[in-house]
Amino acid sequence: MTFLVRVAEAHDPSARDAAGTELGRDFRRFNLPVKLALAAAHAAASAARDKTQVALVSLSPCRPGSPELWRATRQFEGALHETGRASAVRVNPTYTLHAIDNLALSSLAIALGNRAPFLGLGGAPGQGWCALEFVLEQRDGYPAAETLILAGDQDEAGQTGSGVALLLSSEERPLGTTGRTVRLVAVERGRLADQAPAAPHLHAAQGLLRWLAALGACQRGRHVYDVPVGDGDGLDRLSIISEVA
């Protein structure tokens, strides 16, 4: 069985919430999605029985890197389209820092001294539900008795963003200080056969945050959350089944 035992979110673009973590001075060099994901992850990891043995699942942002990098990319593509030749595009190397790799996963593992299995999921929309499916597929505490899912992303301008982290455990424990127990039962998936493919939202964290908000407001008992089409992959109909006691 899988229980949701701690959730955390971060929205402060200056990432002040991360002050005092093990990340040290390198933290300020990270791009916004990574900062917010790590701020949330450290808060959620504080409830782990053993931080070194928590299985880590990190979602890559749908909008990685920095706005400066996006502008340089558009400049390059525009020149190629208009003239058939790539113009010289000058980019500060720091703007390209960690544009495509899953920095949050490696940084968190190092900071926690983590030695458990890990999984890095790509930056496609709807990956958060794949992360929940992965946790539910594990049996008998493998790969670990606890799993930490973390995600962060930003808006088109790179000025605001959100980070979220979920700590799940095979041990029955209350969710934070709510006094309620939340068991994750299933992720039901089916094709949107009667609908045309929808354009999903490009944000790794917001879909999970909307689900957690609905879960926090629900009554005790069986809770079925029908994922909005925009928070999925644009092709599947998804429902998250939980039991709240």
NORFENBEL-V145930 format. One record per run of one state. SS is the DSSP state (h for helix, s for strand, l for the rest). FROM is the first residue (numbers start at 1). LEN is the number of residues. If there is no record, write none. Layout:
((SS,FROM,LEN) (SS,FROM,LEN))
This chain:
((l,1,1) (s,2,9) (l,11,5) (h,16,3) (l,19,5) (h,24,6) (l,30,2) (h,32,14) (l,46,5) (h,51,3) (l,54,1) (s,55,5) (l,60,7) (h,67,17) (l,84,9) (h,93,4) (l,97,6) (h,103,10) (l,113,5) (s,118,4) (l,122,5) (h,127,11) (l,138,8) (s,146,9) (l,155,6) (s,161,9) (l,170,12) (s,182,10) (l,192,14) (h,206,12) (l,218,3) (s,221,6) (l,227,2) (h,229,3) (l,232,4) (s,236,9) (l,245,1))
